[in-house]
Amino acid sequence: MIKPLVLKNARILDPSRTLDQIGTIMVGSDGKILAAGADALNQGTPEGAEVKDCSGLVATPGLVDARVFVGEPGAEHRETIESASRAAAAGGVTSFIMMPDTDPVLDDIALIEFVKKTARDKAVVNVYPAAALTRGLHGEEMTEIGMLKAAGAVAFTQGRHALADTQVLRRAMTYAREFGAVVSLEARDPYLAVNGVMNEGLFASWLGLSGAPREAELIPLERDLRIAALTGAHYHAAKISVPESAEAIRVARGRGAKATCGISINHLSLNENDIGEYRTFFKLSPPLRTEDDRQAMVDALADGTIDIIVSSHDPQDVDTKRLPFADAADGAIGLETMLSAALRLHHADRVPLMRLIHALSTRPAEIFGLDAGTLKPGAKADITLIDLDEPWLVSKDMILSRSKNTPFDEARFSGRAVATYVAGRLVHSL
């Protein structure tokens, strides 16, 4: 039981109800929302409630990040479930899906239970495990999809790994369909992209680096979409980065495929020119694309072709990042900066705020069946309070993640989460 909470005079933005109005959110002692809207106070303030004046702030459903890599178990020096949860809370994220790329790989029930128990004991936000689609992520033998889903896995994925065997993929998608499970894959051809360390093009040539062509994403994506249509499974393209991929998603949906997709905030905010003089914090998978590609992906997000935004939080330490560009590991942290980077699109009038919050909260909760993404009465009170104009500078000493590999180091942002509530409990505030 918690102390009842009243957040008054907030601009309430709830995509699950297409609600955008000044009003009050009331949370009961059970951590659930009693009312949220302009007329909420008509029900009367709960006895003994903490009352907070939120004038000038936007109240949204807690953000949901559907692609987070965590070092625990096996690489706790990079990130633990606890440290990732605190970084998430600082970024307004109240729920995240943890990828199975750990040591050992999350491919059996005991490991799914380990993640859930560790999260219950140590995390300040909701942590949902995704299970490996194939044993050991080797792409050869599929895991026990039904048993893992029953144990709490909310998606099945190869994480950072590609899946080359189409017969294995077909069988796995067929089983996933029977259990109502989501198959989430990163579209990356392991052969076309094997030597590519950045986007193939003129800039790569200038830097003397080998490039990965966009076909390395497009070909496996179109293959996966065809198999999804063949099997009737729910296929989620974890990260797309080029407009041809967005078009492939549109076409597949037109053919009846049950397909959704996400994009990393990095590919909405950055382009290949940001790599500059071989800055390895910008070495990502898929690689950063051209500015024209970035602009096209922003448009695809705005029109709803792209369903969700993810941080693709991938902590790396100095041993894997402080290397020559071609040898450095892919990946960047992003839990703490995803919201602020996304708000740049709002401030630039490129994506409406309602659509942004839908992509950051409501839609990922819908896709993966999570108890999140809404401020409806009766829902769990996961709430993010946002100051749209709060200026701040990203610095390494304020990053809560154990790793500091952010491409937004010393970036200036306008807007951030100023308070984060999980089930009515304050887990972060400025």
N, C-alpha and C positions, 0 to 999 in steps of 0.2 A: 504494500500500500504506500502511496506517495501523497504529498500535500497537493490538493487541487490547485489548478493553475488557470489564470485568466490572462490572455494576451489581447489587450484592447487597442483600438485605433490603428490596427495594422491594415495594410493593403493585402487582402487575402487573394491569393492566386492559386486556384485548384483546377488543373486541367481535367481531372476526372469528372468534374461537374461543369466545366467551362465557366467557372466562377471567377470574376475579377471585380472585387468591391471592397470598400473600406468597412471593416467590421471587427468582430471579436471572435477569438477561439477560446472555448472553455474545455478544460481537461479535468476529468474526474479522478478520484483517488485510486482508481484501477488502471490509470495510465491510458485511458481511451478518451476519444473526443466526444464530448457531450453535444457541442454545437459549434458551428463555424460559419459565420456570415454576418450580414448587416443586422439581422434580427436576433442574434444569439443571446444578447442581454435580456431579451424578453422572458427568458426562462429563469432569470434570477441568478445571482452569483453564488456558487457553491460556498457553503459555510467553511470558514478558515482558509479560503483560497489565497494563494500568492497572486497579486495583481501586478502586471507589468504593462506600462504604457509603451506601445510600439509605434508611436507616431513617426512617420517618415520611413518605416521599414516595410518590407514585403515579406509576408509569411507564405511559405510554400510547403507542400509535402516534402519530407526529407528526401534528399537526392539518393538515387540508386545507381551504383556503378557496377556494370555487368562484366567487367574484365579487369581483375586485380591479381597480380602475381605477388606471392608472399614467400619468404625464404623458409618459413617453418612448416614442416620439419626439414632439417638437413642443412640449411644455410641461414641460421638465425642471425648471423652477423650482418646480413643484408636487410632483413626485415622479419619481425615476429608478427604473429596474429595480433598481439596487444599493441605493438607500435604502429602497425598498419591501421588499426581501429582508431587510434588517437589522431593519426594523420587524416583519416577519413572525417572524423568529427570536426576537425579544424577547417576542412573544406566544405562543410555542410552536408556530407554524405552520411546517411544513417543506416544504409544497407549496402553491402557489396558482395559480389560473387567471386570466390577465391578459385583461381585456376589450379589444376592438378599437377603442375610442373614442380613437384617437390622431390625430396629424396628421403624416403621412398615416394614413388608416384602414388597419387590418390586413386588407386584402382581396386580397392577392396573395402568391405564394410567396416573393418576395424579402423582404417585410416579416416574414413568419413566420420565415424563416431569420435575419433581423436580430435578432428577439427571442430566438430560441434561442441564437444566438452570443453576444449581449450577456449573457444569463443565465449561460452557461457561463463567460464570462470574468470577470464581476463579481459575480454574485449568490451569496449564501451559502446559499440554499435552492433548491428545485426550482421553476422557473417554466414553466408550460405556457400557450402562447398559445391564445386562442379567436379564431376568424376571423369576419369580418363575414358575415352571411347574405346581404346584398345589397351591391352595389358602392357604396362611399362611404357606406354606411348610409342610402342615399336611399330604400330600399324599392321600387325600380323594377325592377332587374335582378339576378338572383341571381348569386352568385359561383361559382367553379369548385370545388364542394364536394369532389369526389373528389380532385382534385389538392392542394387545401389540407389535406385530412385526411392524405393520404400524406406531405405536408411536415411534419406534426406538429401541426396544429390539433386540439384535443381536443373542441371544441364549436363551434357556429355560432349567432351571436346578433346582435341589433340593439343590444346594449349599453343605453345610456340611451334609445334611440330606439324609437318605436312603429312597427309595420308595419300600415298600414291596408289595403293591397291583398290581399284574400283569395286571389285567383288566383295572385299571386306566392308567397304563403305555401303554397298547396297544391302548387305545382310544387317549391318548395324542400324541403318536407317529403317529397315523393315521392322526390326525388333523395337526400335525406339517408337515407331508409330503405334505399335500394339500397346505400349505402356504410356502413351501420351507424353513422351519425353522429347525435349528439344536437343537437336544436334547442332552444335555451334563450332564452326571451323574457320580457321584463317586461310584465305585463298592464296596459296603460295606454291608455285611449281618448284619442286626441289632441284630440278635440273636446269631450267632456264635461269633460275635465280641463284645458282650455286656459287658463282663468283662475284655476283653483283653486290656492291656495298653502298650504292646510292642510286638515285634515279638515272636511267640511261638517257643521255642527251649531251648537248653542247657543254653544259657546266661540268659534267663529269669528265669530259675530255679535257677541259681546261685544267682541272685539278689532277689529271692523270690517274683517275680512279675508274675501276670497272663498274659498269652500270647494269642494273636489272631492268629489263623492258617491262612495260605495263602488261604485256601479254603473260608475264609470269604470274600476274594476279588474275587476269581475265580468263585465261584458258581453264584453270582449275575451278574458278567460280562458275563458269558456264557448265562444266562437267557436273559439279555438285548440284546445281539447280536442276539439271536434267534428271539426275538420280533421285532428287527429292520429289520431282513430279512423277517419276516412275513408281516410287514406293509410297507416296502419300505422306511422307514424314514432314514434320516441321523442321525446316532447315534455317539456321541463322548464320549469315555471313558475319563473322565476328568483327572484321575491320575491312572496309573498302576504301580506296584512295584515289580512284580515277573515274572520270565521268562515264567511260564505257562500262564500268562495273555497275554504276547506278542504272544505266540503260538496260543492262542484262537483267537486273532485278525487276525493272518495270515489265519487260517482255515476259519473264517467267511468271510473274503474277497474272499477267494477261492470259497465259496458258493454263492457269489454275494451280500453279505450284504454291504451297504454303511456305512462303519465304519472307524472312525479315532480315534486316541488316543493321550494322552499326558502323560508326566511324570514330577514330581516335580524335580527341580534342586537338592533338598536335597537327593533324592534317586539315583541321579547320582554321588553325591559327598561324601555321608556319609553312614555308616553302623551301625548296632546295637551296635557295640563295642564303638562307640562314646558316647553312653549314660553314660559310665563310672560309676561314683558313683552317680547315680540317678539325672543326670543333666536334668532338666525339659525343657530346651530350645530345647532338642532333642526329646521331646514327640510330635509325629506327627501322622497324619492320612492320608494314611495308615502308620503303624509303619515302622521305619527303618528296613531294612532286613539284611541278611547276606552279607558278602563281595562277595561271589560267585554270589548271586543274583544281587548285584550292577554291577559287571563286565558283567553279562549277559544282563542287561538292557542297559549298554553302547553300547554293540554290537548291540542290537536291535535298538538303536537310529542311530548308524552308518549305518546300512543296510536299514534304512527307514521304518522299521516296526512301530516304534514309530514316530509319525508325528511331535510333537512339544514339546518344553520345557516350563514349566511354573514356576513362582516363588512360586505359592500358598501362596502369601503374606497374612498372617493372624495375625494381631496385637493383642497381649494380654498384659494386664498390670500386675503389681506385685501382685495384688489381685488374679489373676487366674493362675499365673505361680510360685510364691514363695510359693509353697505348697508341701507336700509329692508327690512323682512322680505319684502315682496312682490317686491322687486327682487333679493334675494339668490339666489345659485345653490343648487340642491339638493345635498345630499351631506354626508357626514361621514367622517373617517378611522375605522378600527376594527381594524386588524390587531393592535395592541398591547393592546387591551382586550376583544376578543371572548371569549377564554377566561374571564377574570375576571368579566365580565358574565354569562356563561352559568352560572358556578358559583353565582351568586346563586340560580338556580332549584334547584340541588342543596341548598344550605344551607336553603332554604325548604321542602324536602321536596316540591317540585312535580314535579321530573323526576329519575328515578334517574340516578346518575352513569354507569352503563353506557350508558344511552340517550343521555345528553349526548355522551359520547365517540363513540358510534356516529354521531351526527348531525354531529359536528365532524371526523370522521376517516374511519372505515371506509365509511360510506354514500356520501359524495361521491366517494371513490376508486372505489367500485363503479360509480356512475352514469356517471362520465366515463372509466372504463377506465384509471385511473392506477396506477402501480406504487407504492402507498402504502396506508396505512390498516390495517396488520397487523403483528403481532410474531411471525408464524410463522417457524420455522426456514427459512433460505434467502432470506427477504425482505430488502430493503434496510433497514439499521438507521437508520431515521428514528424518533427517540424523543423524547418530551417528558416531562420530569420535573416534576411538579406538587406544590407544597405547598398543600394544600387550605385551610389556615388562615392563610397568610402575609398579614398586614395591610399594605396600602399605599395611598397617596394619589396619584391621577393629577395630575401637574403638567406644565405645558407644557415646562419645562426638561428633563424626562426623556423626552419623546417623540422617538423617532428618525426618524419621518416628517418630510419636509421641510415639510409643512403641519401646522398645529396645530388644525384645525377639528374637535375632538372634542366630542361632547355630554356626555362624561363628565369634563370638566375639573373638578378638585377633588373628584371622586367618591371615596368610600372603598370599597375592595374587600377581601374576604377570599379569598385564593387567587390564585396566579399560577404561571406557568412559571418554574422556577428554573434549568433547564438544557435546552438544545435541541441534539439531535444530528442531523446529516444524513449518511447513509451512514457512521455511526460516528464522525464528526468533530464535536467540540464547536464550535458556531457561536454560542452565547449562554449566558452563565451570570451569576447575580447575585453 
